Amino acid sequence: MFWERFYNLCIRKGKKPNPVGKEVGLSSGIISKWKNGGIPNGETLMKLAKYFEVSTDYLLGLSEYTEVNGEAVKVEYSDQLLKKNVIENMAKLNNDGLTRLSDYSKDLVSSKNYEIEEELIEEK
């Protein structure tokens, strides 16, 4: 669970896991351990929570909620996976394709048929 959360948070920031690890002072070996099922120690967990602006419980998979723009929101893994796929596909497009994608995404948002559905909870 930790790896999926960590990876998805990296993707949300538009970065890959190893550069994020380097930014917080970690080796690529530690990142590899996480990918293979390991979890960070308490100090590292706190650094990551601060870096991503999420709770340690969220990182460890103990909570489905994270804070976005000061609001606690439920983050669905499937939503993150879809976003990852969009980003990966977007990286393969040329300028014309990116322009078309940009126009299409603006149309989707303005249609209000595909707004983000976030379940908000009261912050404790």
CNS distance restraints for C-alpha pairs under 8 A (distance, minus, plus):
assign (resid   1 and name CA) (resid   5 and name CA) 6.37 0.50 0.50
assign (resid   1 and name CA) (resid  60 and name CA) 6.60 0.50 0.50
assign (resid   1 and name CA) (resid  61 and name CA) 5.71 0.50 0.50
assign (resid   2 and name CA) (resid   6 and name CA) 6.02 0.50 0.50
assign (resid   2 and name CA) (resid  34 and name CA) 7.57 0.50 0.50
assign (resid   2 and name CA) (resid  37 and name CA) 7.92 0.50 0.50
assign (resid   2 and name CA) (resid  39 and name CA) 6.54 0.50 0.50
assign (resid   2 and name CA) (resid  59 and name CA) 5.70 0.50 0.50
assign (resid   2 and name CA) (resid  60 and name CA) 5.00 0.50 0.50
assign (resid   2 and name CA) (resid  61 and name CA) 6.29 0.50 0.50
assign (resid   3 and name CA) (resid   7 and name CA) 5.85 0.50 0.50
assign (resid   3 and name CA) (resid  34 and name CA) 5.86 0.50 0.50
assign (resid   3 and name CA) (resid  35 and name CA) 5.68 0.50 0.50
assign (resid   3 and name CA) (resid  37 and name CA) 7.10 0.50 0.50
assign (resid   3 and name CA) (resid  39 and name CA) 7.85 0.50 0.50
assign (resid   4 and name CA) (resid   8 and name CA) 6.00 0.50 0.50
assign (resid   5 and name CA) (resid   9 and name CA) 6.12 0.50 0.50
assign (resid   5 and name CA) (resid  58 and name CA) 7.73 0.50 0.50
assign (resid   5 and name CA) (resid  59 and name CA) 5.77 0.50 0.50
assign (resid   5 and name CA) (resid  60 and name CA) 7.71 0.50 0.50
assign (resid   5 and name CA) (resid  61 and name CA) 7.43 0.50 0.50
assign (resid   6 and name CA) (resid  10 and name CA) 6.27 0.50 0.50
assign (resid   6 and name CA) (resid  17 and name CA) 7.71 0.50 0.50
assign (resid   6 and name CA) (resid  59 and name CA) 6.65 0.50 0.50
assign (resid   7 and name CA) (resid  11 and name CA) 6.30 0.50 0.50
assign (resid   7 and name CA) (resid  16 and name CA) 7.65 0.50 0.50
assign (resid   7 and name CA) (resid  17 and name CA) 6.29 0.50 0.50
assign (resid   8 and name CA) (resid  12 and name CA) 6.12 0.50 0.50
assign (resid   8 and name CA) (resid  80 and name CA) 6.11 0.50 0.50
assign (resid   8 and name CA) (resid  81 and name CA) 7.58 0.50 0.50
assign (resid   8 and name CA) (resid  84 and name CA) 7.64 0.50 0.50
assign (resid   9 and name CA) (resid  13 and name CA) 6.36 0.50 0.50
assign (resid   9 and name CA) (resid  52 and name CA) 6.87 0.50 0.50
assign (resid  10 and name CA) (resid  14 and name CA) 6.28 0.50 0.50
assign (resid  10 and name CA) (resid  15 and name CA) 5.17 0.50 0.50
assign (resid  10 and name CA) (resid  16 and name CA) 5.77 0.50 0.50
assign (resid  10 and name CA) (resid  17 and name CA) 5.94 0.50 0.50
assign (resid  10 and name CA) (resid  20 and name CA) 7.03 0.50 0.50
assign (resid  11 and name CA) (resid  15 and name CA) 5.54 0.50 0.50
assign (resid  11 and name CA) (resid  16 and name CA) 6.55 0.50 0.50
assign (resid  11 and name CA) (resid  84 and name CA) 6.52 0.50 0.50
assign (resid  12 and name CA) (resid  80 and name CA) 7.99 0.50 0.50
assign (resid  15 and name CA) (resid  19 and name CA) 6.96 0.50 0.50
assign (resid  15 and name CA) (resid  20 and name CA) 6.81 0.50 0.50
assign (resid  16 and name CA) (resid  20 and name CA) 6.52 0.50 0.50
assign (resid  17 and name CA) (resid  21 and name CA) 6.14 0.50 0.50
assign (resid  17 and name CA) (resid  31 and name CA) 7.12 0.50 0.50
assign (resid  18 and name CA) (resid  22 and name CA) 6.20 0.50 0.50
assign (resid  18 and name CA) (resid  27 and name CA) 7.81 0.50 0.50
assign (resid  18 and name CA) (resid  28 and name CA) 5.70 0.50 0.50
assign (resid  18 and name CA) (resid  31 and name CA) 6.58 0.50 0.50
assign (resid  19 and name CA) (resid  23 and name CA) 6.19 0.50 0.50
assign (resid  20 and name CA) (resid  24 and name CA) 6.52 0.50 0.50
assign (resid  21 and name CA) (resid  25 and name CA) 6.15 0.50 0.50
assign (resid  21 and name CA) (resid  26 and name CA) 4.82 0.50 0.50
assign (resid  21 and name CA) (resid  27 and name CA) 6.58 0.50 0.50
assign (resid  21 and name CA) (resid  28 and name CA) 6.99 0.50 0.50
assign (resid  21 and name CA) (resid  31 and name CA) 6.90 0.50 0.50
assign (resid  22 and name CA) (resid  26 and name CA) 5.14 0.50 0.50
assign (resid  22 and name CA) (resid  27 and name CA) 6.39 0.50 0.50
assign (resid  22 and name CA) (resid  28 and name CA) 7.57 0.50 0.50
assign (resid  24 and name CA) (resid  47 and name CA) 6.91 0.50 0.50
assign (resid  24 and name CA) (resid  48 and name CA) 7.41 0.50 0.50
assign (resid  24 and name CA) (resid  51 and name CA) 7.73 0.50 0.50
assign (resid  26 and name CA) (resid  30 and name CA) 6.71 0.50 0.50
assign (resid  26 and name CA) (resid  31 and name CA) 7.69 0.50 0.50
assign (resid  27 and name CA) (resid  31 and name CA) 6.81 0.50 0.50
assign (resid  28 and name CA) (resid  32 and name CA) 6.24 0.50 0.50
assign (resid  29 and name CA) (resid  33 and name CA) 6.35 0.50 0.50
assign (resid  30 and name CA) (resid  34 and name CA) 6.47 0.50 0.50
assign (resid  31 and name CA) (resid  35 and name CA) 6.36 0.50 0.50
assign (resid  32 and name CA) (resid  36 and name CA) 6.38 0.50 0.50
assign (resid  33 and name CA) (resid  37 and name CA) 6.51 0.50 0.50
assign (resid  33 and name CA) (resid  38 and name CA) 5.24 0.50 0.50
assign (resid  33 and name CA) (resid  39 and name CA) 7.75 0.50 0.50
assign (resid  34 and name CA) (resid  38 and name CA) 4.21 0.50 0.50
assign (resid  34 and name CA) (resid  39 and name CA) 5.55 0.50 0.50
assign (resid  34 and name CA) (resid  40 and name CA) 7.35 0.50 0.50
assign (resid  40 and name CA) (resid  44 and name CA) 5.76 0.50 0.50
assign (resid  40 and name CA) (resid  45 and name CA) 5.67 0.50 0.50
assign (resid  41 and name CA) (resid  45 and name CA) 6.03 0.50 0.50
assign (resid  42 and name CA) (resid  46 and name CA) 6.23 0.50 0.50
assign (resid  43 and name CA) (resid  47 and name CA) 6.42 0.50 0.50
assign (resid  44 and name CA) (resid  48 and name CA) 6.20 0.50 0.50
assign (resid  45 and name CA) (resid  49 and name CA) 6.11 0.50 0.50
assign (resid  45 and name CA) (resid  56 and name CA) 6.36 0.50 0.50
assign (resid  45 and name CA) (resid  59 and name CA) 7.82 0.50 0.50
assign (resid  46 and name CA) (resid  50 and name CA) 6.17 0.50 0.50
assign (resid  46 and name CA) (resid  56 and name CA) 6.58 0.50 0.50
assign (resid  47 and name CA) (resid  51 and name CA) 6.06 0.50 0.50
assign (resid  48 and name CA) (resid  52 and name CA) 6.03 0.50 0.50
assign (resid  49 and name CA) (resid  53 and name CA) 5.50 0.50 0.50
assign (resid  49 and name CA) (resid  54 and name CA) 4.96 0.50 0.50
assign (resid  49 and name CA) (resid  55 and name CA) 5.51 0.50 0.50
assign (resid  49 and name CA) (resid  56 and name CA) 5.59 0.50 0.50
assign (resid  49 and name CA) (resid  59 and name CA) 7.16 0.50 0.50
assign (resid  50 and name CA) (resid  54 and name CA) 6.69 0.50 0.50
assign (resid  50 and name CA) (resid  55 and name CA) 7.95 0.50 0.50
assign (resid  53 and name CA) (resid  67 and name CA) 7.08 0.50 0.50
assign (resid  54 and name CA) (resid  58 and name CA) 6.58 0.50 0.50
assign (resid  54 and name CA) (resid  59 and name CA) 7.33 0.50 0.50
assign (resid  54 and name CA) (resid  66 and name CA) 5.45 0.50 0.50
assign (resid  54 and name CA) (resid  67 and name CA) 5.85 0.50 0.50
assign (resid  55 and name CA) (resid  59 and name CA) 6.55 0.50 0.50
assign (resid  55 and name CA) (resid  66 and name CA) 6.56 0.50 0.50
assign (resid  55 and name CA) (resid  67 and name CA) 7.83 0.50 0.50
assign (resid  56 and name CA) (resid  60 and name CA) 6.23 0.50 0.50
assign (resid  57 and name CA) (resid  61 and name CA) 6.13 0.50 0.50
assign (resid  57 and name CA) (resid  62 and name CA) 4.87 0.50 0.50
assign (resid  57 and name CA) (resid  63 and name CA) 5.46 0.50 0.50
assign (resid  58 and name CA) (resid  62 and name CA) 5.81 0.50 0.50
assign (resid  58 and name CA) (resid  63 and name CA) 4.78 0.50 0.50
assign (resid  58 and name CA) (resid  64 and name CA) 6.23 0.50 0.50
assign (resid  58 and name CA) (resid  65 and name CA) 6.32 0.50 0.50
assign (resid  58 and name CA) (resid  66 and name CA) 6.17 0.50 0.50
assign (resid  64 and name CA) (resid  74 and name CA) 5.55 0.50 0.50
assign (resid  64 and name CA) (resid  75 and name CA) 6.27 0.50 0.50
assign (resid  64 and name CA) (resid  76 and name CA) 7.76 0.50 0.50
assign (resid  65 and name CA) (resid  72 and name CA) 6.04 0.50 0.50
assign (resid  65 and name CA) (resid  73 and name CA) 5.22 0.50 0.50
assign (resid  65 and name CA) (resid  74 and name CA) 4.36 0.50 0.50
assign (resid  65 and name CA) (resid  75 and name CA) 6.14 0.50 0.50
assign (resid  66 and name CA) (resid  72 and name CA) 5.40 0.50 0.50
assign (resid  66 and name CA) (resid  73 and name CA) 5.53 0.50 0.50
assign (resid  66 and name CA) (resid  74 and name CA) 6.47 0.50 0.50
assign (resid  66 and name CA) (resid  75 and name CA) 7.01 0.50 0.50
assign (resid  67 and name CA) (resid  71 and name CA) 5.18 0.50 0.50
assign (resid  67 and name CA) (resid  72 and name CA) 4.32 0.50 0.50
assign (resid  67 and name CA) (resid  73 and name CA) 5.98 0.50 0.50
assign (resid  68 and name CA) (resid  72 and name CA) 6.31 0.50 0.50
assign (resid  68 and name CA) (resid  73 and name CA) 6.63 0.50 0.50
assign (resid  71 and name CA) (resid 120 and name CA) 7.08 0.50 0.50
assign (resid  71 and name CA) (resid 121 and name CA) 7.94 0.50 0.50
assign (resid  71 and name CA) (resid 123 and name CA) 7.64 0.50 0.50
assign (resid  72 and name CA) (resid 120 and name CA) 5.81 0.50 0.50
assign (resid  72 and name CA) (resid 121 and name CA) 5.82 0.50 0.50
assign (resid  72 and name CA) (resid 122 and name CA) 7.04 0.50 0.50
assign (resid  72 and name CA) (resid 123 and name CA) 6.38 0.50 0.50
assign (resid  73 and name CA) (resid 118 and name CA) 6.01 0.50 0.50
assign (resid  73 and name CA) (resid 119 and name CA) 5.78 0.50 0.50
assign (resid  73 and name CA) (resid 120 and name CA) 4.95 0.50 0.50
assign (resid  73 and name CA) (resid 121 and name CA) 6.69 0.50 0.50
assign (resid  74 and name CA) (resid 118 and name CA) 6.36 0.50 0.50
assign (resid  74 and name CA) (resid 119 and name CA) 5.72 0.50 0.50
assign (resid  74 and name CA) (resid 120 and name CA) 6.88 0.50 0.50
assign (resid  75 and name CA) (resid  79 and name CA) 7.41 0.50 0.50
assign (resid  75 and name CA) (resid  80 and name CA) 7.80 0.50 0.50
assign (resid  75 and name CA) (resid 118 and name CA) 7.78 0.50 0.50
assign (resid  76 and name CA) (resid  80 and name CA) 6.67 0.50 0.50
assign (resid  77 and name CA) (resid  81 and name CA) 6.17 0.50 0.50
assign (resid  78 and name CA) (resid  82 and name CA) 6.13 0.50 0.50
assign (resid  79 and name CA) (resid  83 and name CA) 6.23 0.50 0.50
assign (resid  80 and name CA) (resid  84 and name CA) 6.13 0.50 0.50
assign (resid  81 and name CA) (resid  85 and name CA) 6.25 0.50 0.50
assign (resid  82 and name CA) (resid  86 and name CA) 6.25 0.50 0.50
assign (resid  83 and name CA) (resid  87 and name CA) 6.18 0.50 0.50
assign (resid  84 and name CA) (resid  88 and name CA) 6.14 0.50 0.50
assign (resid  85 and name CA) (resid  89 and name CA) 6.10 0.50 0.50
assign (resid  86 and name CA) (resid  90 and name CA) 5.90 0.50 0.50
assign (resid  87 and name CA) (resid  91 and name CA) 6.26 0.50 0.50
assign (resid  88 and name CA) (resid  92 and name CA) 7.02 0.50 0.50
assign (resid  89 and name CA) (resid  93 and name CA) 7.03 0.50 0.50
assign (resid  90 and name CA) (resid  98 and name CA) 7.01 0.50 0.50
assign (resid  93 and name CA) (resid  97 and name CA) 5.21 0.50 0.50
assign (resid  93 and name CA) (resid  98 and name CA) 5.92 0.50 0.50
assign (resid  94 and name CA) (resid  98 and name CA) 6.19 0.50 0.50
assign (resid  95 and name CA) (resid  99 and name CA) 6.13 0.50 0.50
assign (resid  96 and name CA) (resid 100 and name CA) 6.29 0.50 0.50
assign (resid  97 and name CA) (resid 101 and name CA) 6.09 0.50 0.50
assign (resid  98 and name CA) (resid 102 and name CA) 6.00 0.50 0.50
assign (resid  99 and name CA) (resid 103 and name CA) 6.23 0.50 0.50
assign (resid 100 and name CA) (resid 104 and name CA) 6.09 0.50 0.50
assign (resid 101 and name CA) (resid 105 and name CA) 6.04 0.50 0.50
assign (resid 102 and name CA) (resid 106 and name CA) 6.24 0.50 0.50
assign (resid 103 and name CA) (resid 107 and name CA) 6.31 0.50 0.50
assign (resid 104 and name CA) (resid 108 and name CA) 6.25 0.50 0.50
assign (resid 105 and name CA) (resid 109 and name CA) 6.23 0.50 0.50
assign (resid 106 and name CA) (resid 110 and name CA) 6.09 0.50 0.50
assign (resid 107 and name CA) (resid 111 and name CA) 6.03 0.50 0.50
assign (resid 108 and name CA) (resid 112 and name CA) 6.81 0.50 0.50
assign (resid 108 and name CA) (resid 113 and name CA) 6.99 0.50 0.50
assign (resid 108 and name CA) (resid 114 and name CA) 6.27 0.50 0.50
assign (resid 109 and name CA) (resid 113 and name CA) 7.43 0.50 0.50
assign (resid 109 and name CA) (resid 114 and name CA) 6.38 0.50 0.50
assign (resid 109 and name CA) (resid 115 and name CA) 6.42 0.50 0.50
